Amino acid sequence: MRPFRDLIPFEDARRILLENVPVIEDAEEISLEDAPGRVLAEDIKARQDVPPFDRAAEDGYAVIAEDTFGAGQYSPKEFRVVGRINTGEYRDIEIGSGEAVEVATGAMLPRGANAVVRVEDTEREGDRLLVYRAVHPGFDVAPRGEDIKMGETVLEKGEFLTPARIGAIAALGIPRVKVFRKPRVAILPTGDELIKPGEELKPGKIYDVNSFTLSAVVKENGGIPKVYPYVEDNVEDIEKKLKDALENDIIVFSGGSSVGERDLLIDVVSRLGRVLFHGVQIKPGKPTWAAIVEGKLVLGMPGFPTSCLNDAYQFLALALRKMASLPPRTERIVKARMARRITSTLGRQQFFTVRLEKGIAYPAYKTSGAITSLANSDGYIVIPATVDLVEKDEEVEVHLWG
């Protein structure tokens, strides 16, 4: 057995990790329908004005504003209606003084018109229109280029594509955009004891949990997971599987990162690359490690499901989002009071899972091997490495999942 020699603080581990995460520069062109949640790899410049013509902002009558001056409730101005333009319709109409054209909201204004009188400020009999309110030039008109002007940079390279930004691109008539390629993540579960869900559970075997939780975290944070065959507990298979996985951007091992006599993984990685750290001052997740092999980031997660998933949120998601140029995960934090006293381990920052009921935080943590420690929780509290006790009724901050 080889004890951990140099556990590093949690924040140091995250800093070192980020310093060694390359940002993907490769781009791919995709349809606008597939673009939400992606990151632009190009500037988006307007090839036209938006809107591309002067249009009515309300239902009413397009007029020459100056013809309405002096109109009032008891002294209406009279106009002659010379046509109608519906939304999406083009009519070659030009109005003169004393003329009006009925327009729908969003309809193109006829030539010569510079204002819209709302329908509620008028009274009509046949082609005769009475206007009871004066309007100024531009009243209830959305002018050409009011939203976007031709040549304007609407979105810049590196921006995250939200629904609103997708809408801005669609308004320009652009059907496809260039975005950064998603990171490809190899997931390599280790351990001779693992079998896939659905197979017969034989004595000494357990179902693989980590491949599924890690894949979910990868997808949730902008990556594409690829689960490889289970890595056997021997040097030859570890080395072969690692080299095969180097075709990806990030390689993630689950299990084989501790200090047992059969934990050969870190020895292989040390020989093939450069270990950034091995062992972090956290609970759960102490055996976590990171390395660089042939220019690729390799992460080692503990085999116990709770430790593995917690580390995936704290380290893998962080690395993925930087690599994919995604904004940081938005954390939701609420305050609550502890339902009972809990103890921690001095020298290790603990992520202690809790469930919330009416502002009270109830412990949900069981053991590192219990996936329900997370599945049955609403979030977690962070207990600093310098604290060994959280008292009952003490106010805590709960970091919510999702």
Summary of the structure (lengths in Angstrom):
residues: 402
radius of gyration: 31.8
end to end distance: 37.9
largest distance: 99.4
contacts: 1293
relative contact order: 0.14
helix: 20%
strand: 34%
